Amino acid sequence: MEWMRRNLREPHSLGSLAEQAALSQRTLQRQFLDATGLSPIDWLIRERVAFARELLETTDRPLHWVAEQAGFGSQESFRRHFRGLVDASPTEYRSLHRQGIAADRLVGC
């Protein structure tokens, strides 16, 4: 899993992940599911979305850059997976996060 985190930007398939782990695809799938409750690809997508959230919160970089850095092959794929897990588009998330930060700062005054 740590190797996958360090290589989020790389394209991965179940076959390439199994090869990297020196396991059969079936064994990798079973062991990963036992350890995480998720398939390797589902886990990878969640990690990519988590990293994208961090980038959206901490940078002003354009969405295509965030998508690329997080390892999504296209902006469409990025938006679809992001919305599916976060229940907001990347643009909405960034805006809401900034509003929350601004509101927190006002409350703290």
TIVO-2410 file (N, C-alpha, C; in nm, 3 decimals):
# residues 109
REC num residu      c1      c2      c3 atome chaine
REC   1      M   0.082  -0.119   0.000     N      A
REC   1      M   0.000   0.000   0.000    CA      A
REC   1      M   0.086   0.126   0.000     C      A
REC   2      E   0.196   0.121   0.071     N      A
REC   2      E   0.283   0.239   0.075    CA      A
REC   2      E   0.340   0.268  -0.064     C      A
REC   3      W   0.376   0.164  -0.138     N      A
REC   3      W   0.425   0.184  -0.273    CA      A
REC   3      W   0.318   0.249  -0.360     C      A
REC   4      M   0.194   0.208  -0.343     N      A
REC   4      M   0.084   0.267  -0.420    CA      A
REC   4      M   0.068   0.415  -0.384     C      A
REC   5      R   0.079   0.448  -0.257     N      A
REC   5      R   0.068   0.589  -0.216    CA      A
REC   5      R   0.179   0.673  -0.279     C      A
REC   6      R   0.299   0.619  -0.281     N      A
REC   6      R   0.412   0.693  -0.338    CA      A
REC   6      R   0.402   0.706  -0.490     C      A
REC   7      N   0.320   0.624  -0.551     N      A
REC   7      N   0.309   0.622  -0.696    CA      A
REC   7      N   0.166   0.649  -0.744     C      A
REC   8      L   0.096   0.738  -0.675     N      A
REC   8      L  -0.043   0.769  -0.711    CA      A
REC   8      L  -0.056   0.819  -0.854     C      A
REC   9      R   0.040   0.895  -0.901     N      A
REC   9      R   0.031   0.955  -1.034    CA      A
REC   9      R   0.042   0.853  -1.146     C      A
REC  10      E   0.097   0.738  -1.117     N      A
REC  10      E   0.118   0.636  -1.221    CA      A
REC  10      E  -0.013   0.566  -1.254     C      A
REC  11      P  -0.031   0.528  -1.380     N      A
REC  11      P  -0.150   0.448  -1.414    CA      A
REC  11      P  -0.133   0.307  -1.357     C      A
REC  12      H  -0.238   0.256  -1.297     N      A
REC  12      H  -0.232   0.123  -1.237    CA      A
REC  12      H  -0.351   0.040  -1.283     C      A
REC  13      S  -0.328  -0.087  -1.295     N      A
REC  13      S  -0.434  -0.185  -1.320    CA      A
REC  13      S  -0.414  -0.295  -1.216     C      A
REC  14      L  -0.513  -0.379  -1.202     N      A
REC  14      L  -0.499  -0.490  -1.108    CA      A
REC  14      L  -0.378  -0.575  -1.147     C      A
REC  15      G  -0.358  -0.594  -1.276     N      A
REC  15      G  -0.244  -0.672  -1.323    CA      A
REC  15      G  -0.110  -0.610  -1.287     C      A
REC  16      S  -0.098  -0.479  -1.306     N      A
REC  16      S   0.029  -0.413  -1.274    CA      A
REC  16      S   0.055  -0.411  -1.123     C      A
REC  17      L  -0.051  -0.396  -1.045     N      A
REC  17      L  -0.035  -0.398  -0.899    CA      A
REC  17      L   0.005  -0.537  -0.851     C      A
REC  18      A  -0.057  -0.640  -0.908     N      A
REC  18      A  -0.022  -0.777  -0.871    CA      A
REC  18      A   0.122  -0.808  -0.909     C      A
REC  19      E   0.165  -0.761  -1.024     N      A
REC  19      E   0.303  -0.782  -1.067    CA      A
REC  19      E   0.400  -0.713  -0.971     C      A
REC  20      Q   0.369  -0.591  -0.931     N      A
REC  20      Q   0.454  -0.517  -0.837    CA      A
REC  20      Q   0.464  -0.589  -0.703     C      A
REC  21      A   0.352  -0.649  -0.659     N      A
REC  21      A   0.349  -0.719  -0.531    CA      A
REC  21      A   0.398  -0.864  -0.543     C      A
REC  22      A   0.428  -0.908  -0.663     N      A
REC  22      A   0.471  -1.046  -0.689    CA      A
REC  22      A   0.366  -1.146  -0.641     C      A
REC  23      L   0.241  -1.115  -0.672     N      A
REC  23      L   0.129  -1.201  -0.637    CA      A
REC  23      L   0.041  -1.221  -0.760     C      A
REC  24      S  -0.041  -1.324  -0.756     N      A
REC  24      S  -0.141  -1.337  -0.862    CA      A
REC  24      S  -0.248  -1.230  -0.838     C      A
REC  25      Q  -0.322  -1.199  -0.942     N      A
REC  25      Q  -0.428  -1.098  -0.927    CA      A
REC  25      Q  -0.531  -1.142  -0.823     C      A
REC  26      R  -0.565  -1.269  -0.828     N      A
REC  26      R  -0.665  -1.321  -0.734    CA      A
REC  26      R  -0.615  -1.312  -0.590     C      A
REC  27      T  -0.489  -1.348  -0.566     N      A
REC  27      T  -0.433  -1.342  -0.431    CA      A
REC  27      T  -0.425  -1.198  -0.383     C      A
REC  28      L  -0.380  -1.109  -0.470     N      A
REC  28      L  -0.374  -0.967  -0.433    CA      A
REC  28      L  -0.513  -0.916  -0.397     C      A
REC  29      Q  -0.610  -0.947  -0.480     N      A
REC  29      Q  -0.747  -0.902  -0.456    CA      A
REC  29      Q  -0.797  -0.953  -0.320     C      A
REC  30      R  -0.776  -1.080  -0.292     N      A
REC  30      R  -0.824  -1.141  -0.168    CA      A
REC  30      R  -0.752  -1.081  -0.046     C      A
REC  31      Q  -0.619  -1.072  -0.052     N      A
REC  31      Q  -0.543  -1.019   0.061    CA      A
REC  31      Q  -0.575  -0.871   0.086     C      A
REC  32      F  -0.591  -0.796  -0.020     N      A
REC  32      F  -0.622  -0.654  -0.007    CA      A
REC  32      F  -0.760  -0.635   0.055     C      A
REC  33      L  -0.855  -0.713   0.009     N      A
REC  33      L  -0.990  -0.706   0.062    CA      A
REC  33      L  -0.991  -0.744   0.210     C      A
REC  34      D  -0.918  -0.847   0.247     N      A
REC  34      D  -0.908  -0.887   0.388    CA      A
REC  34      D  -0.846  -0.778   0.474     C      A
REC  35      A  -0.745  -0.710   0.422     N      A
REC  35      A  -0.672  -0.609   0.500    CA      A
REC  35      A  -0.744  -0.475   0.507     C      A
REC  36      T  -0.814  -0.437   0.399     N      A
REC  36      T  -0.871  -0.301   0.394    CA      A
REC  36      T  -1.022  -0.296   0.381     C      A
REC  37      G  -1.082  -0.407   0.341     N      A
REC  37      G  -1.225  -0.405   0.313    CA      A
REC  37      G  -1.258  -0.352   0.175     C      A
REC  38      L  -1.155  -0.321   0.097     N      A
REC  38      L  -1.172  -0.265  -0.037    CA      A
REC  38      L  -1.089  -0.343  -0.138     C      A
REC  39      S  -1.129  -0.334  -0.263     N      A
REC  39      S  -1.044  -0.388  -0.369    CA      A
REC  39      S  -0.924  -0.295  -0.385     C      A
REC  40      P  -0.816  -0.343  -0.444     N      A
REC  40      P  -0.699  -0.255  -0.464    CA      A
REC  40      P  -0.733  -0.129  -0.544     C      A
REC  41      I  -0.815  -0.142  -0.646     N      A
REC  41      I  -0.850  -0.027  -0.730    CA      A
REC  41      I  -0.939   0.070  -0.652     C      A
REC  42      D  -1.036   0.020  -0.577     N      A
REC  42      D  -1.120   0.110  -0.495    CA      A
REC  42      D  -1.036   0.183  -0.391     C      A
REC  43      W  -0.942   0.113  -0.330     N      A
REC  43      W  -0.854   0.176  -0.231    CA      A
REC  43      W  -0.771   0.285  -0.298     C      A
REC  44      L  -0.718   0.255  -0.416     N      A
REC  44      L  -0.636   0.351  -0.490    CA      A
REC  44      L  -0.717   0.476  -0.524     C      A
REC  45      I  -0.840   0.459  -0.568     N      A
REC  45      I  -0.925   0.574  -0.600    CA      A
REC  45      I  -0.949   0.659  -0.476     C      A
REC  46      R  -0.975   0.596  -0.362     N      A
REC  46      R  -0.995   0.672  -0.237    CA      A
REC  46      R  -0.869   0.749  -0.199     C      A
REC  47      E  -0.754   0.689  -0.215     N      A
REC  47      E  -0.629   0.758  -0.185    CA      A
REC  47      E  -0.608   0.876  -0.279     C      A
REC  48      R  -0.640   0.857  -0.405     N      A
REC  48      R  -0.625   0.965  -0.502    CA      A
REC  48      R  -0.720   1.081  -0.469     C      A
REC  49      V  -0.842   1.048  -0.433     N      A
REC  49      V  -0.938   1.154  -0.396    CA      A
REC  49      V  -0.892   1.225  -0.269     C      A
REC  50      A  -0.841   1.152  -0.172     N      A
REC  50      A  -0.791   1.216  -0.049    CA      A
REC  50      A  -0.676   1.311  -0.080     C      A
REC  51      F  -0.586   1.270  -0.168     N      A
REC  51      F  -0.475   1.357  -0.206    CA      A
REC  51      F  -0.526   1.479  -0.282     C      A
REC  52      A  -0.623   1.458  -0.370     N      A
REC  52      A  -0.682   1.569  -0.445    CA      A
REC  52      A  -0.749   1.668  -0.350     C      A
REC  53      R  -0.817   1.619  -0.248     N      A
REC  53      R  -0.879   1.709  -0.149    CA      A
REC  53      R  -0.772   1.795  -0.083     C      A
REC  54      E  -0.662   1.734  -0.046     N      A
REC  54      E  -0.552   1.809   0.016    CA      A
REC  54      E  -0.501   1.918  -0.079     C      A
REC  55      L  -0.484   1.883  -0.206     N      A
REC  55      L  -0.437   1.982  -0.304    CA      A
REC  55      L  -0.538   2.094  -0.324     C      A
REC  56      L  -0.666   2.059  -0.327     N      A
REC  56      L  -0.770   2.161  -0.343    CA      A
REC  56      L  -0.774   2.256  -0.223     C      A
REC  57      E  -0.745   2.203  -0.105     N      A
REC  57      E  -0.746   2.284   0.017    CA      A
REC  57      E  -0.623   2.373   0.030     C      A
REC  58      T  -0.512   2.330  -0.026     N      A
REC  58      T  -0.385   2.398   0.002    CA      A
REC  58      T  -0.323   2.470  -0.117     C      A
REC  59      T  -0.382   2.456  -0.236     N      A
REC  59      T  -0.326   2.523  -0.353    CA      A
REC  59      T  -0.436   2.594  -0.430     C      A
REC  60      D  -0.395   2.682  -0.518     N      A
REC  60      D  -0.487   2.748  -0.611    CA      A
REC  60      D  -0.467   2.695  -0.752     C      A
REC  61      R  -0.398   2.585  -0.764     N      A
REC  61      R  -0.367   2.529  -0.896    CA      A
REC  61      R  -0.496   2.488  -0.967     C      A
REC  62      P  -0.497   2.491  -1.100     N      A
REC  62      P  -0.616   2.454  -1.176    CA      A
REC  62      P  -0.652   2.307  -1.158     C      A
REC  63      L  -0.779   2.277  -1.184     N      A
REC  63      L  -0.828   2.141  -1.164    CA      A
REC  63      L  -0.755   2.038  -1.248     C      A
REC  64      H  -0.718   2.073  -1.370     N      A
REC  64      H  -0.647   1.974  -1.454    CA      A
REC  64      H  -0.514   1.937  -1.390     C      A
REC  65      W  -0.448   2.031  -1.323     N      A
REC  65      W  -0.322   2.003  -1.254    CA      A
REC  65      W  -0.347   1.912  -1.133     C      A
REC  66      V  -0.452   1.943  -1.056     N      A
REC  66      V  -0.486   1.860  -0.940    CA      A
REC  66      V  -0.517   1.718  -0.985     C      A
REC  67      A  -0.596   1.705  -1.091     N      A
REC  67      A  -0.630   1.572  -1.143    CA      A
REC  67      A  -0.505   1.495  -1.183     C      A
REC  68      E  -0.415   1.562  -1.251     N      A
REC  68      E  -0.291   1.496  -1.294    CA      A
REC  68      E  -0.205   1.456  -1.175     C      A
REC  69      Q  -0.188   1.545  -1.079     N      A
REC  69      Q  -0.105   1.515  -0.963    CA      A
REC  69      Q  -0.161   1.399  -0.881     C      A
REC  70      A  -0.293   1.388  -0.878     N      A
REC  70      A  -0.358   1.282  -0.800    CA      A
REC  70      A  -0.367   1.151  -0.878     C      A
REC  71      G  -0.326   1.151  -1.004     N      A
REC  71      G  -0.320   1.027  -1.079    CA      A
REC  71      G  -0.443   0.993  -1.159     C      A
REC  72      F  -0.534   1.088  -1.176     N      A
REC  72      F  -0.651   1.061  -1.257    CA      A
REC  72      F  -0.616   1.083  -1.404     C      A
REC  73      G  -0.661   0.993  -1.488     N      A
REC  73      G  -0.626   0.999  -1.629    CA      A
REC  73      G  -0.692   1.111  -1.706     C      A
REC  74      S  -0.801   1.164  -1.652     N      A
REC  74      S  -0.871   1.274  -1.719    CA      A
REC  74      S  -0.945   1.355  -1.614     C      A
REC  75      Q  -0.983   1.477  -1.652     N      A
REC  75      Q  -1.062   1.559  -1.560    CA      A
REC  75      Q  -1.199   1.498  -1.538     C      A
REC  76      E  -1.253   1.435  -1.642     N      A
REC  76      E  -1.384   1.370  -1.629    CA      A
REC  76      E  -1.379   1.259  -1.524     C      A
REC  77      S  -1.277   1.176  -1.532     N      A
REC  77      S  -1.259   1.068  -1.434    CA      A
REC  77      S  -1.242   1.127  -1.294     C      A
REC  78      F  -1.161   1.231  -1.284     N      A
REC  78      F  -1.139   1.299  -1.156    CA      A
REC  78      F  -1.271   1.348  -1.099     C      A
REC  79      R  -1.349   1.422  -1.179     N      A
REC  79      R  -1.476   1.477  -1.129    CA      A
REC  79      R  -1.572   1.365  -1.087     C      A
REC  80      R  -1.581   1.260  -1.168     N      A
REC  80      R  -1.674   1.151  -1.139    CA      A
REC  80      R  -1.638   1.081  -1.007     C      A
REC  81      H  -1.512   1.046  -0.990     N      A
REC  81      H  -1.471   0.977  -0.867    CA      A
REC  81      H  -1.478   1.071  -0.746     C      A
REC  82      F  -1.440   1.195  -0.765     N      A
REC  82      F  -1.443   1.292  -0.655    CA      A
REC  82      F  -1.587   1.310  -0.606     C      A
REC  83      R  -1.679   1.337  -0.700     N      A
REC  83      R  -1.818   1.356  -0.662    CA      A
REC  83      R  -1.876   1.230  -0.597     C      A
REC  84      G  -1.837   1.115  -0.648     N      A
REC  84      G  -1.888   0.990  -0.592    CA      A
REC  84      G  -1.847   0.968  -0.448     C      A
REC  85      L  -1.730   1.016  -0.410     N      A
REC  85      L  -1.681   0.994  -0.273    CA      A
REC  85      L  -1.703   1.114  -0.181     C      A
REC  86      V  -1.704   1.234  -0.235     N      A
REC  86      V  -1.711   1.355  -0.152    CA      A
REC  86      V  -1.850   1.419  -0.157     C      A
REC  87      D  -1.931   1.381  -0.255     N      A
REC  87      D  -2.065   1.436  -0.274    CA      A
REC  87      D  -2.062   1.585  -0.309     C      A
REC  88      A  -1.957   1.627  -0.376     N      A
REC  88      A  -1.944   1.763  -0.428    CA      A
REC  88      A  -1.842   1.757  -0.541     C      A
REC  89      S  -1.856   1.848  -0.636     N      A
REC  89      S  -1.755   1.855  -0.742    CA      A
REC  89      S  -1.627   1.912  -0.683     C      A
REC  90      P  -1.514   1.894  -0.749     N      A
REC  90      P  -1.390   1.954  -0.698    CA      A
REC  90      P  -1.401   2.106  -0.682     C      A
REC  91      T  -1.466   2.172  -0.777     N      A
REC  91      T  -1.483   2.318  -0.768    CA      A
REC  91      T  -1.570   2.354  -0.648     C      A
REC  92      E  -1.680   2.283  -0.629     N      A
REC  92      E  -1.768   2.309  -0.513    CA      A
REC  92      E  -1.693   2.284  -0.383     C      A
REC  93      Y  -1.617   2.175  -0.379     N      A
REC  93      Y  -1.543   2.142  -0.258    CA      A
REC  93      Y  -1.445   2.253  -0.223     C      A
REC  94      R  -1.369   2.299  -0.320     N      A
REC  94      R  -1.271   2.405  -0.296    CA      A
REC  94      R  -1.341   2.530  -0.244     C      A
REC  95      S  -1.450   2.566  -0.306     N      A
REC  95      S  -1.524   2.686  -0.265    CA      A
REC  95      S  -1.580   2.670  -0.124     C      A
REC  96      L  -1.641   2.557  -0.095     N      A
REC  96      L  -1.696   2.533   0.039    CA      A
REC  96      L  -1.587   2.530   0.144     C      A
REC  97      H  -1.474   2.471   0.111     N      A
REC  97      H  -1.362   2.465   0.205    CA      A
REC  97      H  -1.315   2.606   0.237     C      A
REC  98      R  -1.302   2.688   0.137     N      A
REC  98      R  -1.255   2.826   0.158    CA      A
REC  98      R  -1.357   2.906   0.238     C      A
REC  99      Q  -1.485   2.884   0.213     N      A
REC  99      Q  -1.587   2.953   0.291    CA      A
REC  99      Q  -1.581   2.910   0.436     C      A
REC 100      G  -1.556   2.782   0.458     N      A
REC 100      G  -1.544   2.732   0.595    CA      A
REC 100      G  -1.424   2.792   0.666     C      A
REC 101      I  -1.313   2.803   0.596     N      A
REC 101      I  -1.192   2.864   0.653    CA      A
REC 101      I  -1.221   3.010   0.686     C      A
REC 102      A  -1.287   3.081   0.594     N      A
REC 102      A  -1.318   3.222   0.617    CA      A
REC 102      A  -1.412   3.236   0.735     C      A
REC 103      A  -1.512   3.150   0.745     N      A
REC 103      A  -1.606   3.156   0.857    CA      A
REC 103      A  -1.535   3.127   0.988     C      A
REC 104      D  -1.444   3.030   0.989     N      A
REC 104      D  -1.368   2.999   1.110    CA      A
REC 104      D  -1.286   3.118   1.155     C      A
REC 105      R  -1.227   3.189   1.060     N      A
REC 105      R  -1.145   3.305   1.094    CA      A
REC 105      R  -1.230   3.417   1.153     C      A
REC 106      L  -1.351   3.436   1.099     N      A
REC 106      L  -1.439   3.540   1.151    CA      A
REC 106      L  -1.486   3.506   1.292     C      A
REC 107      V  -1.518   3.381   1.316     N      A
REC 107      V  -1.562   3.339   1.448    CA      A
REC 107      V  -1.452   3.358   1.550     C      A
REC 108      G  -1.327   3.337   1.509     N      A
REC 108      G  -1.213   3.349   1.600    CA      A
REC 108      G  -1.176   3.492   1.635     C      A
REC 109      C  -1.235   3.591   1.567     N      A
REC 109      C  -1.198   3.731   1.593    CA      A
REC 109      C  -1.251   3.780   1.726     C      A
***
